């Protein structure tokens, strides 16, 4: 009799273990939602255009001096003597534009410095506030943000311009520079990520700490400040996918001049 009793107890133990708590072990794994977009800079070329107001005021040549710059063509830091320009903006911000000495002379470098100073001036103050330098190189390599800097390769810029997304790309990169450090790992942003059922793009999903802010902020600008330039279906998809991130950004009271 004791043998049968022991066998029965053993069977109950095995049954309990195999079922797990509330049957959770038998539940299929949760399948993450598929983001609606691959990358956000490609969605609309009219969020900022070359006819929009720029805060750029003036550019002055400051000679050449030793600077350390990142160059994607060698995927490394280089120390050179770039042409230097001080770029000023009407909201009190300023940027040192560093143009690789591979450009023919200071006049050729000034053309590039002036071009990008004007374009960067169309970005809101909130995105320029931590941009201290801009690196400009030849070559067709991806732009970059961070390091209190925006990295530009003019061959890649031509491709962006042909698609009408130069300004949109600079919004993305400047978001890295001026927003990531404060927001990308903040409790409020992480909570918003968790509350939303999805990411806005696969690029953000695959790089949730590094790219989610930059992928999101451009579309935040689009629905809050340029809704007349995007179609209703795009606006609806953004609000449907990341409502909590949008609310988080609303609460930050960013200085959006000259967009706002």
QUINOR-V191322 format. One record per pair of residues at least 4 apart in sequence whose ideal C-beta (glycine too) atoms are under 8 Angstrom apart, sorted by the first residue. I is the first residue (numbers start at 1). J is the second residue. D is the distance in whole Angstrom. If there is no record, write none. Layout:
I/J/D
I/J/D
//
This chain:
1/5/6
2/6/6
3/7/6
4/8/6
5/9/7
6/10/6
7/11/6
8/12/7
9/13/7
10/14/6
11/15/6
12/16/6
13/17/6
14/18/6
15/19/6
18/25/8
19/23/6
19/25/7
19/26/7
20/24/5
20/25/3
20/26/7
23/27/7
32/198/8
32/205/7
33/197/5
33/198/4
34/198/8
34/202/8
35/198/6
35/199/5
35/200/6
35/201/5
35/202/5
35/204/7
35/205/5
35/241/7
36/198/8
36/200/7
36/201/8
36/237/5
36/241/6
37/42/8
37/43/6
37/200/6
37/201/4
37/202/7
38/42/7
38/201/6
38/202/5
38/203/7
39/201/5
39/202/8
39/203/5
39/215/7
40/168/8
40/172/7
40/200/6
40/201/5
40/203/8
40/204/8
40/215/5
40/216/8
40/218/5
40/219/5
41/165/5
41/168/5
41/169/5
41/171/8
41/172/5
41/218/7
42/163/7
42/165/6
43/219/7
43/222/8
43/234/7
44/168/8
44/222/7
44/229/7
44/230/5
44/234/7
45/49/8
45/163/7
45/164/3
45/165/5
45/168/7
46/164/7
46/226/7
46/229/5
46/230/8
47/167/7
47/168/6
47/171/7
47/218/6
47/221/6
47/222/5
47/226/5
47/229/6
47/230/7
48/52/5
48/122/5
48/123/7
48/167/4
48/168/7
48/171/7
48/221/8
48/226/8
48/259/8
49/164/8
49/167/7
50/119/8
50/167/7
52/122/5
52/167/8
52/258/8
52/259/8
53/122/7
53/258/4
54/118/5
54/119/7
54/121/4
54/122/5
54/258/7
55/89/4
55/90/5
55/91/6
55/93/8
55/121/4
55/122/8
55/125/8
55/128/8
55/257/7
55/258/5
56/87/7
56/88/8
56/89/6
56/90/8
56/117/5
56/118/5
56/120/7
56/121/3
57/88/5
57/89/6
57/90/5
58/87/8
58/88/5
59/85/5
59/86/7
59/87/5
59/88/8
59/97/7
59/110/7
59/113/6
59/114/5
59/117/5
60/85/7
60/86/5
61/83/7
61/84/7
61/85/6
61/106/6
61/110/6
62/84/4
62/85/6
62/86/6
62/96/8
63/83/8
63/84/6
64/81/5
64/82/7
64/83/6
64/84/7
64/101/7
64/106/8
65/81/6
65/82/8
65/84/6
66/79/6
66/80/8
66/81/6
67/79/7
67/80/7
67/81/7
67/82/5
67/84/8
67/98/5
68/77/6
68/78/7
68/79/5
69/77/7
69/78/6
69/79/8
69/80/7
69/82/7
69/98/6
69/100/7
69/135/4
69/137/8
70/76/7
70/77/6
70/78/8
70/135/7
70/144/7
70/147/7
70/149/8
70/151/6
71/75/8
71/76/7
71/77/8
71/78/5
71/100/8
71/135/8
71/137/6
71/139/8
72/137/8
72/139/7
72/141/4
72/142/6
72/144/7
72/151/7
72/153/6
73/137/7
73/139/5
73/141/6
73/153/8
74/78/7
80/100/7
80/101/6
81/101/6
82/98/4
82/99/5
82/100/6
82/101/6
82/109/8
82/135/8
83/98/8
83/99/4
83/101/7
83/103/7
83/106/5
83/109/4
83/110/7
83/113/7
84/96/6
84/97/7
84/98/6
84/99/8
85/96/7
85/97/4
85/99/7
85/109/8
85/110/7
85/113/4
85/117/8
86/94/6
86/95/8
86/96/6
86/97/8
87/94/6
87/95/5
87/96/8
87/97/5
87/113/7
87/117/4
87/120/8
87/134/8
88/93/8
88/94/5
89/93/5
89/94/7
89/95/8
89/121/6
89/128/7
91/125/5
91/128/8
91/255/8
91/257/6
93/125/7
93/128/5
93/129/7
93/131/8
95/117/7
95/120/7
95/128/7
95/131/6
95/132/7
95/133/7
95/134/6
96/132/7
96/133/5
96/134/8
97/113/4
97/116/7
97/117/6
97/133/8
97/134/5
97/136/7
98/133/6
98/134/7
98/135/5
98/136/7
99/103/6
99/109/4
99/110/8
99/112/6
99/113/6
99/136/5
100/135/8
100/136/6
100/137/5
100/138/7
101/109/8
102/137/7
102/138/6
103/108/5
103/109/5
103/112/7
103/138/7
104/108/4
105/109/7
106/110/6
107/111/7
108/112/7
109/113/6
109/136/8
110/114/6
111/115/6
112/116/7
112/136/5
112/154/6
113/117/6
113/136/7
114/118/7
115/119/7
116/120/6
116/134/6
116/136/7
116/152/6
117/121/6
118/122/8
119/166/6
119/167/6
119/170/6
120/128/7
120/131/7
120/134/7
120/150/7
120/170/6
120/174/8
121/128/8
122/167/6
122/258/7
123/127/4
123/128/5
123/167/8
123/170/6
123/171/6
123/174/5
124/128/7
124/221/8
124/254/7
124/255/7
124/256/4
124/257/6
124/258/7
124/259/5
124/260/7
125/129/6
125/255/4
125/256/7
125/257/5
126/178/6
126/179/8
126/254/4
126/255/5
126/256/6
127/131/8
127/171/6
127/174/4
127/175/6
127/177/7
127/178/5
127/179/7
127/217/8
128/174/6
128/178/7
129/178/5
129/255/8
130/148/6
130/177/5
130/178/4
130/181/8
131/148/7
131/149/7
131/150/6
131/174/6
131/177/5
131/178/7
132/148/4
132/149/7
133/148/7
133/149/5
133/150/8
134/149/7
134/150/5
134/151/8
134/152/6
135/149/6
135/150/8
135/151/5
135/152/7
136/152/5
136/154/7
137/141/8
137/151/8
137/152/7
137/153/5
137/154/7
138/153/7
138/154/6
138/155/7
139/153/5
139/154/8
139/155/5
139/156/8
140/153/6
140/155/3
140/156/5
140/158/8
140/159/7
141/153/4
141/155/7
141/156/6
142/153/7
142/156/6
143/150/7
143/151/6
143/152/6
143/153/7
143/156/6
143/157/8
143/160/8
143/169/6
143/170/7
143/172/8
143/173/5
144/149/8
144/150/7
144/151/4
144/173/6
144/176/8
145/149/7
145/150/6
145/151/7
145/172/7
145/173/3
145/174/6
145/175/7
145/176/3
145/177/5
145/180/8
145/214/7
146/176/5
146/177/6
146/180/7
147/177/8
148/177/6
149/177/7
150/170/7
150/173/5
150/174/6
150/177/6
151/173/7
152/156/8
152/157/6
153/157/7
154/158/7
155/159/7
156/160/6
157/161/6
157/166/6
158/162/6
159/163/7
160/165/5
160/166/4
160/169/5
161/166/5
165/169/6
166/170/7
167/171/7
168/172/7
168/218/6
169/173/6
170/174/6
171/175/6
171/217/7
171/218/5
171/221/7
172/176/7
172/214/5
172/215/7
172/217/8
172/218/6
173/177/7
173/214/7
174/178/6
175/179/5
175/180/7
175/213/6
175/214/4
175/217/4
175/218/7
176/180/5
176/213/8
176/214/5
179/183/5
179/184/7
179/213/5
179/214/8
179/217/6
180/184/5
180/210/8
180/213/6
180/214/7
182/186/7
183/188/8
183/189/5
183/213/6
183/252/8
184/189/6
184/209/6
184/210/7
184/212/7
184/213/5
185/189/7
185/190/7
185/209/6
186/190/7
187/191/6
188/192/6
188/248/5
188/251/8
189/193/6
189/212/8
189/213/7
189/245/7
189/248/6
190/194/6
191/195/6
191/244/8
192/196/6
192/242/8
192/244/4
192/245/5
192/247/7
192/248/4
193/199/8
193/208/7
193/212/7
193/244/8
193/245/7
195/244/4
196/241/7
196/242/5
196/243/7
196/244/5
196/245/6
197/241/8
198/205/8
198/241/5
198/242/7
199/204/4
199/205/4
199/208/7
199/212/7
199/215/8
199/241/8
199/242/8
200/204/6
200/212/8
200/215/6
200/216/6
200/219/6
200/238/7
200/241/6
200/242/5
200/245/8
201/205/7
201/215/5
202/206/6
203/207/6
203/211/5
203/215/6
204/208/7
204/211/5
204/212/4
204/215/4
204/216/7
206/211/8
207/211/4
207/212/7
208/212/5
211/215/5
212/216/6
212/245/8
213/217/6
214/218/8
215/219/8
216/220/6
216/242/6
216/245/5
216/249/7
217/221/6
217/249/7
218/222/7
219/223/6
219/238/5
219/242/8
220/224/6
220/245/8
220/246/6
220/249/5
221/225/5
221/226/6
221/256/8
221/259/6
222/226/5
222/227/7
222/229/7
222/230/5
222/234/8
222/235/8
222/238/7
223/227/6
223/230/7
223/235/5
223/238/5
223/239/7
223/246/7
224/246/8
224/249/8
224/250/7
225/256/6
225/259/5
225/260/6
226/230/6
226/259/8
227/235/6
230/234/5
230/235/6
231/235/7
232/236/6
233/237/6
234/238/7
235/239/6
236/240/6
237/241/6
238/242/7
238/246/7
239/243/6
239/246/7
242/246/6
243/247/6
244/248/6
245/249/7
246/250/6
247/251/7
248/252/7
249/254/7
256/260/4
//
